[in-house]
Amino acid sequence: MLTTSLASLRLRNPVMSASGTFGSGWEGRTFADLSRVGALVSKTVTLRPRHGNPPPRIFETPAGMLNSIGLENKGVDWFLADTLPKMKSLGTTVIVNIGGEAIDEFVVLAERFSRAGVDALEVNLSCPNVQEGRLLFSTEPRLTEQAVAAVKRVATVPVFAKLSPNVTDITAIARAAEQGGADGITAINTLIGMAIDWRRRRPVLGRGIGGLSGPAIKPVALRMVWEIARVVKIPVLGVGGIRSAEDVLEFLCAGATAVQVGTAGFADPALMVRIVDELPSLLAAANVTLADVRGALHAAPAAAPAEGCARAGHERVRG
């Protein structure tokens, strides 16, 4: 009932973890049976170890959180030797998120992880917490296409391009990723924001700015997923503020093939599995299937979004 095809992957359901919010999945194994989620996506792995940004790195906002971690990780050698075997043992699809400051670094990572037998790669083109705020490959279509094409030339597994919302027109970047050969688009990463301590007259985060995630960005994420799904033929993975099965179905209605749960998992590490459990009853109550909901916003008449897709569980969604 929930089985989902994503490029050449066959997932047991469309619910995945979002990179950077659930470690490798190993850390959450005591809270729920993670073999029941569609896929686990690793924290970003870079070629060499990264120490990350100076603290404070996280700040809670009224409807989410700001983070400025800076891609802290122990590098590819450590991940391959220590983390990947643990991740594979959890019994679900394994997607590794890779990050680089140059195309050559993405290529080396793609080669090594393809040989290591991961199920797919997610190319992090979009982290706002590195390189002094420059988003590098995620704001210029030409560079997006070049980076994705270089990874595709060496990868033997599906490649998903993770895009930034901090652009004028995300559809131009999505089309460039598709032109470069991406097998799917992950949208969106965090929005650039900041918090200020006016008493000290200083930013709260050690680096000044950070990435805003959580419920506050869900309307933006929905809009961007909808826009991207209109212009590309490859699958879209929706990310941004998902906290419930209702949220999942909204993203699918907007055109996503699958979704990733991020910030909400910090407060509730078992949330993904509970969402998987809730989806069948929610669909049954509305007398629809995933196929009925997925992409319905694009197929329906102009008046249908307000009537049928705002809340997939409230009434029948007509595709």
C-alpha positions, 0 to 999 in steps of 0.5 A, spaced: 500 500 500 505 504 501 511 501 497 514 507 493 518 507 487 524 512 487 528 512 481 531 505 481 530 504 488 524 500 491 522 503 498 517 500 503 514 507 504 515 514 502 518 516 509 525 517 510 530 521 514 533 528 512 540 529 512 543 532 518 537 531 523 538 523 525 545 522 524 546 515 520 540 512 524 544 508 528 543 513 534 536 512 533 535 505 533 533 504 540 527 508 539 524 505 534 524 499 529 528 503 523 527 497 518 520 500 517 522 506 514 523 507 507 530 510 507 535 513 512 539 519 509 546 520 513 549 526 515 553 530 510 560 526 509 566 530 506 572 528 504 576 530 510 574 531 517 571 538 518 571 541 525 564 545 524 563 552 526 564 555 533 559 555 538 553 556 539 551 552 534 543 551 535 538 556 537 530 554 538 526 559 534 518 560 536 516 555 530 523 551 529 530 552 530 536 555 527 543 551 526 550 552 524 553 546 525 558 547 519 558 540 516 562 537 522 564 530 521 570 525 521 571 524 514 570 519 509 575 514 511 572 514 518 565 513 515 566 507 511 570 504 516 565 505 522 559 508 520 556 505 514 556 498 516 552 500 522 547 504 517 547 498 513 545 493 519 539 497 520 535 493 515 533 499 510 535 503 504 541 507 505 542 513 502 549 517 503 549 525 503 556 527 500 559 534 501 564 538 497 568 544 496 570 543 489 567 538 484 573 533 484 571 532 491 564 530 490 567 525 484 572 522 489 566 521 494 561 518 489 566 513 487 568 511 494 561 510 496 559 507 489 564 502 491 562 501 498 555 499 496 550 504 498 543 504 495 544 512 493 547 518 493 544 525 495 549 531 493 549 536 498 549 542 493 546 547 498 548 547 506 548 555 508 553 554 514 559 553 510 564 557 505 562 564 509 555 564 507 556 562 499 552 557 497 557 555 491 553 550 487 546 551 489 545 558 486 548 558 479 545 553 474 551 552 470 555 550 476 549 545 479 549 542 472 556 541 472 557 538 479 551 533 478 554 531 471 561 529 474 558 525 480 553 521 475 559 520 470 562 515 476 556 513 480 553 507 479 547 508 484 542 513 483 544 520 485 539 526 488 541 533 488 539 537 494 537 544 493 537 550 497 531 555 497 536 561 498 535 563 490 531 567 486 528 561 482 529 554 484 526 551 478 532 554 474 536 550 479 532 544 479 532 544 471 540 544 471 540 538 476 536 534 471 540 536 465 546 534 469 543 527 470 540 527 477 535 521 478 531 526 483 531 532 487 531 533 494 528 540 496 529 544 500 535 545 505 534 550 510 533 558 509 538 562 512 536 566 518 539 569 524 537 570 532 540 576 535 541 577 543 539 585 543 542 586 550 549 583 548 548 587 541 551 580 538 548 574 534 546 568 538 549 563 533 557 563 533 557 564 526 552 569 526 547 566 521 544 559 520 539 555 517 532 555 519 528 549 519 522 546 522 514 548 521 516 555 520 519 553 513 513 548 511 509 553 507 515 555 503 517 548 502 511 546 499 511 551 494 518 550 492 516 542 491 510 544 487 514 549 483 519 544 481 515 538 480 511 542 474 518 543 471 522 536 472 520 529 470 525 526 475 522 525 482 522 530 488 523 528 495 520 533 499 523 536 506 521 542 510 517 542 517 514 535 516 511 533 523 505 528 521 502 523 516 498 529 514 504 533 512 507 527 508 500 527 504 500 534 503 507 534 500 505 528 496 499 532 493 504 538 491 508 533 487 513 529 491 514 522 490 517 521 497 519 525 503 524 526 509 523 528 516 528 532 519 527 537 525 521 534 528 526 527 529 530 531 535 524 531 539 521 525 537 526 520 534 520 515 533 516 519 529 518 517 522 515 510 524 509 512 527 508 516 521 508 510 517 503 507 521 498 512 521 498 513 513 494 507 511 488 509 516 489 516 514 488 514 506 483 509 508 479 514 511 479 519 505 478 513 501 484 514 497 491 511 495 498 514 495 497 514 487 491 518 488 494 523 492 501 524 489 501 529 484 494 531 484 495 538 485 498 538 478 493 534 475 486 537 478 483 543 476 485 550 478 479 550 483 481 543 486 487 545 491 483 549 496 478 544 495 482 537 495 489 538 497 490 543 502 488 537 507 489 530 504 485 526 510 479 531 510 476 529 504 477 525 497 483 528 493 481 527 486 487 526 481 
